[in-house]
Amino acid sequence: MKRTLLFAPLLALAAPMPALAGAAPPVATHEAAPDVQFSRLWLGSAWYPEQWPEERWADDLRLMKGHGANVVRIGEFAWSRMEPREGEYDMSWLVRAVRLAAKYDIKVVIGTPTDTPPAWMSQKYPDILRVTSDGDRVGHGGRRQFSISSPRYRQFCRDIVSRMVKALGHEPNVIGWQIGNEYTEESYGPAARQAWHDWLKAKYGTLDRLNEVWTTAYWSQTYTAWDQVPFNDDKNNPGLMLDLKRFITGQWVDFQKNQLDVIRAGADSDQFITTNLGGLGWANRFDRYAINRDLDFASWDDYVGQGHLKPYRNGATHDLVRGWKRKNFWVMETQPGFVNWAPVSNILHPGETRAMAWQAVGHGADGVLYWQWRNALNGQETMHGSVIGPGGEPLPIYDEIKRIGEDFAKTSDALAGTGPVSPVAILQDYDSRWAIDFQKHHKDYDQIEVLLDYYRPLKDELGAVDIVEAAGPLDKYKLVVAPDLNIITDAMAKHLAGYVRGGGHLILGPRSGLKDAFNRLHLQRQPGPLADLLGGRVEQFYALDEPVAVGGGEAKIWAEDLSVKTPGAKVLLRYGKANGWIDGHPAAIERKVGKGSITYVGALIDDTLMASLMGKAMDEAGVRPDFAVPDDVELMTRRGEGRRIVILINHGRDARSVSLPASMRDLLNGGDVSAVQLEPEGVAVLERPEGK
Ligand code: GAL
């Protein structure tokens, strides 16, 4: 959708973990590894050789090669095959699989199997098992039954990973490691409980301090001993809940580091380390910036589930993932047609799997791997889509994946070293997401949807938008949008004010600056420590049961009543006849600060108004739009190495033609073109001369 130009008249209206048992592994100095993961486009799948007779492996690899695979991931659930009995290790089969893959020129990513401890371990050492918040210990038979906080489990993880590193850490066909698989549930067992109380003690020093910042005088919550502090995922004091999330994040970081240190110490430095994060990207059980900090690059699992690709949401998720490390990433798993876990696990349209692969690349992925290569004959996921069937024959989707292989072979050299570059960033902050989720105030207040409201018009204009951590560097951006920055600490306020004073343009969305670092209300009305810079503030927030008029359009779900406190601040949007409390009051205000500006938008506004607002913001920030494309066509650009690659995808159900602003080289079909015709799910990959 292109922006409407009706904005002007509307505007006129308008912490550390306690020491673990066992000796810490030696920590190697990690030399900067050559980024093999970004040196070309990688295509492959998750392969489970442990599920099949060894005589079959060569056929699998031959078929992979046949569709253009150059990478395979193995090992991540195979603990019982690697250590069939306690202390009895067998890595030889894994080494044979890796070496056989080398014969087909297929590189290997090794998954550590710590998502699925073997039955002997669960039986003999039940303390390695996860305890739910209700106090139940999870049994064997599924996966993710381990406790991330169990010192014994961490020791077992170190041991198995050490053996793996010894066997494969210098194997030339291994390009990298994936730690565990889709980190998910934390544990509430005794070890974790003790760690929680130790963590609080280390953070606050005294209970008086904790009682003060959590305001425990409320409901007689005052604690007089550390072990009185609850440890469960019940609804509790918001200060406690926020700290619990930070503690859980720390547990995952430590759980990961426990293995990561072993790999860094023993494996070649050009073997990368990543992990695949699931939960459709946006999940927030823990802070994903923190998890990625120690890794070489981020990976995620891109599943559609029921229905079809939602281009904005999925594209924004790729951008979120790229923002975790601020560099290119991998899609470590994606569906070959369909999944098994959705309410209706339908197949994607013909061509949609290919379009998804290209959308991933357009947003900065350098690797796309299918889950899974072949269905296991039994097990919980026999019904899931796969590339070949249980009998070992290619399934109908194989040919589409082969086409992706052909595409990648034609474009890999041109794309190597390039990535999306944007002058605009949307800020994401896990503390703020948690704080709002704990106290939503309106059941339909969905922070991802709020972010997407801002994202869509920016993406339409620019082709690339960054989604990055609020606390990270912002100087390269001309425009920064923080849709829901509920927690603004003094440090964050300083960071954002510095950006504005340095000439940056900052837009704060609703609910910004309500809370401090302890999830306490600021004494100063929103946006708290940024209210003075804004020269205005929020007088009151309102959850809306009905839409209200604003700036000639409409606000739904949320509307804040703003006021201007300084002559320099200007009203951008006003409510029309609304709910009686806000009629005619400011809904958005802006203040110029030197060459920069700070804007506060207090309502969730409709798409047309948002497109106008973002259009105006881009104009004022001096952000130039890229070329226009028709509805349903997504434009993506990757730059680098003196090259500019344009990727176009038609996500719609009708053919579209796109006229290009300059003649471009068609990397998929050859030749120079000045227009392209895109069938539904059609893709064009074009090399664009710099400056045109
Ligand atoms: C992922 C998981 C895979 C497989 C897949 C099925 O979340 O990492 O192991 O279960 O889902 O869609």
Boltz pocket constraint, residues with backbone or C-beta under 6 A from the ligand:
constraints:
  - pocket:
      binder: B
      contacts: [[A, 181], [A, 182], [A, 278], [A, 301], [A, 303], [A, 333], [A, 339], [A, 340], [A, 341], [A, 371], [A, 381], [A, 384]]
      max_distance: 6.0
